Amino acid sequence: MSTETAEKAIKVKDSEAFLSKRRKKLITDPLVDDNPITIQVLGICSALAVTTQMQPTLVMALSVVFVIVMSNLTISLLRNKIPGRVRIIVQLAVVATLVTLVNEVLKAFAYDMYKELSVFVGLIITNCIVMGRLEAFALGNKPYDSILDGFGSALGYSWIILTVAFFRELWGSGAVFGVPVFDYVSGLFGDDFQLATNGLMVSPVGAFIILGLLIWVQRSKTGYVEH
């Protein structure tokens, strides 16, 4: 008695590309179309408070990138083990641990920057951008996607505050990263020529003006309308 064997083709589902179109959008969407500051209107406090100079703003931006990415990764890894009724407490504990680590690193290696930013770095714990990404994304998605989502949101936050800081330091102090740009430009035109700074730019009002202009330009370009 003969037996017939049938070969069955087993279809293996293709794994998603390392940077597929969907994953690229996790990074690119927060830069413009879904920016956490200009569209979601989150993280405004630090955007106004730490942006008088480029150097502390850059340190703040790097701190937020580290905290958001690592907290997204941690919560995503633990998402199936966190009871729903205590998830906020767990998220706060993770973020607070990472913020403390950032504070200690600044205290050890950049003490002057630590004294300048310690209060604002501490406020990252309650930053709506961080908690929002944990609650809306990391709790329901895999670690790699959560890393990309956190990185995209952090970049969207960072380029806005760095842009605000650039114009505030340039127009308010005549410098960029402490380099006296206005003095250098004025020297090119002789002693009688002097570029004047605007004291309004070093106040919170200046930050509001520049941030408002950024929001206006970005929303005009994307066509976003608040409902």
C-alpha positions as CSV (number, residue, x, y, z in Angstrom):
1,M,0.0,0.0,0.0
2,S,1.6,3.2,-1.1
3,T,1.5,6.4,0.9
4,E,1.4,9.8,-0.6
5,T,3.1,12.7,1.1
6,A,2.0,16.2,0.3
7,E,4.4,19.0,0.8
8,K,2.8,21.9,2.6
9,A,4.3,25.3,2.0
10,I,4.7,27.1,5.3
11,K,4.3,30.8,4.9
12,V,6.5,32.7,7.3
13,K,5.4,36.1,8.1
14,D,8.0,38.6,7.1
15,S,9.4,40.5,10.0
16,E,9.0,44.3,9.9
17,A,11.9,46.2,8.6
18,F,14.2,47.8,11.2
19,L,13.1,51.2,10.0
20,S,9.9,50.5,8.2
21,K,7.6,53.3,7.0
22,R,5.5,52.9,10.2
23,R,8.5,53.0,12.4
24,K,10.0,56.1,10.6
25,K,6.7,57.9,11.3
26,L,7.2,57.3,15.1
27,I,10.3,59.5,14.8
28,T,9.3,62.0,12.1
29,D,5.7,62.7,13.2
30,P,6.7,64.4,16.5
31,L,9.1,66.7,14.7
32,V,6.4,68.6,12.9
33,D,3.0,67.1,12.4
34,D,2.5,66.0,16.0
35,N,5.1,68.1,17.9
36,P,4.7,67.8,21.6
37,I,5.2,71.6,22.2
38,T,3.7,73.4,19.2
39,I,0.8,70.9,18.5
40,Q,0.1,69.1,21.7
41,V,1.1,72.2,23.8
42,L,3.1,70.1,26.4
43,G,6.3,70.9,28.2
44,I,5.8,74.6,27.8
45,C,7.3,75.5,31.3
46,S,10.8,74.3,30.5
47,A,10.6,75.8,27.0
48,L,10.2,79.2,28.6
49,A,12.4,78.8,31.7
50,V,15.7,77.3,30.4
51,T,16.0,78.8,27.0
52,T,17.9,82.0,27.7
53,Q,21.1,80.4,26.6
54,M,22.0,77.6,24.2
55,Q,24.3,75.6,26.5
56,P,21.9,74.9,29.4
57,T,19.1,74.3,26.8
58,L,21.2,71.7,25.1
59,V,21.9,69.9,28.4
60,M,18.2,70.0,29.2
61,A,17.4,68.6,25.7
62,L,19.9,65.7,26.1
63,S,18.5,65.0,29.6
64,V,15.0,64.8,28.3
65,V,16.1,62.5,25.4
66,F,17.7,60.1,27.8
67,V,14.8,60.1,30.3
68,I,12.1,59.6,27.7
69,V,13.9,56.9,25.7
70,M,14.9,54.9,28.8
71,S,11.6,55.3,30.6
72,N,9.7,54.2,27.5
73,L,12.0,51.1,27.2
74,T,11.7,50.2,30.8
75,I,7.9,50.5,31.0
76,S,7.5,48.6,27.7
77,L,9.6,45.7,29.1
78,L,7.5,45.7,32.3
79,R,4.1,46.4,30.6
80,N,2.7,42.9,31.1
81,K,3.7,42.8,34.7
82,I,2.4,46.2,35.9
83,P,-1.0,46.0,37.6
84,G,-3.3,48.6,36.0
85,R,-4.3,50.2,39.3
86,V,-0.7,51.1,40.2
87,R,0.7,51.9,36.7
88,I,1.0,55.6,37.3
89,I,3.0,55.0,40.5
90,V,5.3,52.6,38.7
91,Q,5.8,55.1,35.8
92,L,6.6,57.9,38.3
93,A,9.1,55.7,40.1
94,V,10.9,54.8,36.8
95,V,11.0,58.4,35.7
96,A,12.2,59.7,39.1
97,T,15.0,57.1,39.1
98,L,16.2,58.2,35.7
99,V,16.0,61.9,36.6
100,T,17.9,61.3,39.8
101,L,20.6,59.5,37.7
102,V,20.8,62.5,35.4
103,N,21.0,64.9,38.3
104,E,23.9,62.9,39.9
105,V,25.8,62.8,36.6
106,L,25.5,66.6,36.2
107,K,26.5,67.1,39.8
108,A,29.6,65.0,39.4
109,F,30.8,66.1,35.9
110,A,29.2,69.5,35.3
111,Y,28.5,71.2,38.6
112,D,27.9,74.7,37.3
113,M,25.3,73.3,34.9
114,Y,23.8,71.2,37.8
115,K,23.4,74.4,39.9
116,E,21.7,76.2,36.9
117,L,19.4,73.4,35.9
118,S,18.8,71.2,38.9
119,V,15.3,72.5,39.6
120,F,14.2,72.2,35.9
121,V,15.8,68.7,35.5
122,G,13.9,67.6,38.6
123,L,10.7,68.8,37.0
124,I,11.2,66.3,34.1
125,I,9.5,63.8,36.6
126,T,6.2,65.5,36.1
127,N,6.8,66.6,32.4
128,C,3.6,65.8,30.5
129,I,5.5,64.7,27.5
130,V,7.3,61.9,29.4
131,M,4.2,60.7,31.2
132,G,2.1,61.0,28.1
133,R,4.3,58.7,26.0
134,L,4.5,56.1,28.8
135,E,0.7,56.1,29.2
136,A,-0.2,56.4,25.5
137,F,2.4,54.2,23.9
138,A,5.0,52.3,26.0
139,L,2.3,50.5,28.0
140,G,0.9,49.0,24.9
141,N,3.8,48.5,22.5
142,K,7.0,46.5,22.2
143,P,10.4,47.8,23.5
144,Y,11.9,48.8,20.1
145,D,8.9,50.7,18.9
146,S,8.7,52.4,22.3
147,I,12.3,53.5,22.0
148,L,11.6,55.0,18.6
149,D,8.5,56.7,19.9
150,G,10.3,58.2,22.9
151,F,13.3,59.3,20.7
152,G,10.9,61.0,18.2
153,S,9.0,62.9,20.9
154,A,12.3,63.9,22.6
155,L,13.7,65.2,19.3
156,G,10.5,67.1,18.6
157,Y,10.8,68.8,22.1
158,S,14.5,69.4,21.7
159,W,14.6,71.2,18.4
160,I,11.8,73.6,19.5
161,I,13.6,74.6,22.8
162,L,16.9,74.9,21.0
163,T,15.4,77.1,18.4
164,V,13.9,79.3,21.1
165,A,17.2,79.5,22.9
166,F,19.1,80.4,19.8
167,F,17.0,83.5,19.0
168,R,16.8,84.5,22.7
169,E,20.5,84.3,23.3
170,L,21.4,85.9,19.9
171,W,18.9,88.8,20.2
172,G,19.1,89.1,24.0
173,S,22.8,88.7,24.6
174,G,24.3,89.1,21.2
175,A,25.9,85.7,21.5
176,V,25.5,82.0,20.6
177,F,26.9,79.4,22.9
178,G,28.7,82.3,24.6
179,V,30.4,83.4,21.4
180,P,29.9,87.2,21.0
181,V,28.4,87.2,17.5
182,F,27.1,90.8,17.7
183,D,30.6,92.1,18.7
184,Y,32.2,90.2,15.9
185,V,29.8,91.4,13.3
186,S,30.0,95.0,14.6
187,G,33.7,94.9,14.4
188,L,33.5,94.2,10.6
189,F,31.8,97.5,10.0
190,G,34.1,99.7,12.2
191,D,34.0,101.3,15.6
192,D,30.9,103.5,14.8
193,F,28.7,100.5,14.1
194,Q,27.2,98.6,17.0
195,L,24.4,95.9,16.9
196,A,22.1,96.4,19.8
197,T,20.6,93.6,21.9
198,N,17.0,93.5,23.1
199,G,16.5,93.0,26.8
200,L,13.0,91.7,26.3
201,M,14.5,88.4,24.9
202,V,16.1,87.4,28.2
203,S,12.7,87.7,29.9
204,P,9.9,85.1,29.8
205,V,8.0,87.5,27.6
206,G,10.7,87.0,24.9
207,A,10.3,83.3,25.1
208,F,6.5,83.6,24.7
209,I,7.0,85.8,21.6
210,I,9.4,83.4,19.9
211,L,7.5,80.3,20.8
212,G,4.3,81.9,19.6
213,L,6.0,82.7,16.3
214,L,7.2,79.2,15.9
215,I,3.7,77.8,16.6
216,W,2.2,80.2,14.0
217,V,4.8,79.3,11.3
218,Q,4.5,75.6,11.9
219,R,0.7,75.5,12.0
220,S,0.5,77.7,8.9
221,K,2.8,75.2,7.1
222,T,1.0,72.1,8.2
223,G,-2.6,73.5,8.1
224,Y,-3.3,72.3,11.6
225,V,-6.3,73.9,13.2
226,E,-7.3,73.7,16.9
227,H,-10.8,72.3,17.4
